[in-house]
Amino acid sequence: MATIDQIRLKIQERDYYLSSHAEDEMVDDYLERFNYCYGLRATGGHMICEFCEGDTVQKKVTRQHWLEEKLYIVENVNAEVCSQCGERYFHATTLDAIDRLLKTEHPVKQRIEVEVVSF
């Protein structure tokens, strides 16, 4: 199968990772992640950071997550984290699952007040 066909299949199957930086840029540009694919280069299952080429490791992290113009803090999220620069990558299906959770009735651990300032 040609490389472009492999990429198309991965996107259709939602089998890709999105870096936290890429998603921040998409939010700034009012784009939805469903139509874009960013993330890791993989060599035989070995994950490599697209920014510094460091190795990534699986970790549970706390993530800021924007949905429908609301900010959520979500704990215990699976991520691939670069051991050199700290860039975090989230699998598309993980982000989809967070969206589904937040769109339904869900337990709230804590509410916090956040200031928005202009610089």
C-alpha atoms as one frame of an Amber mdcrd trajectory, in Angstrom:
protein
   0.000   0.000   0.000   1.342   3.447  -0.927   2.353   5.778   1.926  -0.409
   8.289   1.148  -2.990   5.502   1.249  -1.638   4.388   4.639  -1.968   7.952
   5.935  -5.532   8.254   4.628  -6.471   4.978   6.299  -4.989   6.105   9.647
  -7.001   9.338   9.493 -10.213   7.526   8.584  -9.696   5.057  11.436  -8.804
   7.907  13.857  -5.488   6.133  14.512  -3.114   9.064  14.934  -1.700  11.318
  17.626  -2.143  15.069  17.951   0.510  17.168  19.666  -0.670  19.636  22.286
   0.988  22.471  20.332  -0.813  21.538  17.126  -4.170  21.486  18.876  -3.499
  24.880  20.524  -2.783  26.363  17.096  -5.949  24.822  15.685  -8.047  26.305
  18.509  -6.470  29.710  17.863  -7.476  29.392  14.197 -10.982  28.073  15.013
 -10.253  24.723  13.348 -11.599  21.366  14.476  -9.160  18.533  15.002 -11.428
  16.080  13.173 -10.187  17.263   9.788  -6.469  17.518  10.498  -3.734  15.062
  11.357  -0.574  16.041  13.210   1.635  14.095  15.508   4.404  11.606  15.774
   6.647   9.904  13.325   6.713   6.234  14.148   9.357   3.689  13.279   8.227
   0.171  14.067   6.005   1.288  16.942   8.764   3.434  18.443   7.419   6.960
  19.002   9.656   9.921  18.181   8.925  13.559  19.039   8.311  15.692  15.952
   9.986  18.709  17.599  13.251  17.386  19.060  13.319  13.744  17.881  13.441
  12.518  21.473  11.836   9.255  22.575   8.355   9.379  24.055   6.998   7.424
  27.009   3.415   6.665  27.977   2.173   8.655  30.972  -1.017   9.803  32.635
  -1.190  13.608  32.528  -3.473  16.491  33.429  -4.749  18.253  30.338  -6.461
  21.554  29.618  -9.271  20.798  27.200 -11.398  23.322  25.341 -14.848  22.244
  24.207 -17.625  24.512  22.963 -15.827  27.621  24.280 -15.455  26.168  27.783
 -12.187  25.228  29.447 -11.940  21.968  31.366  -9.062  20.482  33.360  -9.050
  16.713  32.825  -6.896  14.473  35.000  -5.430  11.023  34.326  -5.352  11.334
  30.537  -3.228   8.855  28.573  -0.497  10.602  26.605   2.825  10.018  24.919
   5.283  12.471  26.493   8.693  13.329  25.048  11.426  12.473  27.546  13.605
  15.339  26.235  11.374  18.375  25.606   8.149  17.350  27.364   5.870  17.730
  24.320   2.670  15.781  24.888   0.814  13.778  22.241  -2.762  12.570  22.583
  -4.308   9.815  20.497  -7.329  10.968  18.479  -9.588   8.398  20.134  -8.548
   9.661  23.592  -9.512  13.218  22.625 -12.799  11.952  21.183 -13.525  10.090
  24.437 -12.886  13.259  26.470 -15.289  15.188  24.233 -17.970  12.523  24.683
 -17.494  12.533  28.466 -17.740  16.317  28.720 -20.846  16.487  26.515 -22.755
  14.238  28.935 -23.557  14.507  32.618 -20.256  13.883  34.409 -18.902  14.117
  37.952 -17.051  17.349  38.744 -14.139  16.978  41.163 -13.631  20.694  41.715
 -14.529  24.078  40.256 -11.894  26.803  40.011 -11.937  30.443  39.011  -9.633
  31.433  36.143  -8.576  34.983  35.308  -8.271  36.032  31.683  -5.886  38.947
  31.144  -4.613  40.727  28.067  -0.897  41.461  27.693
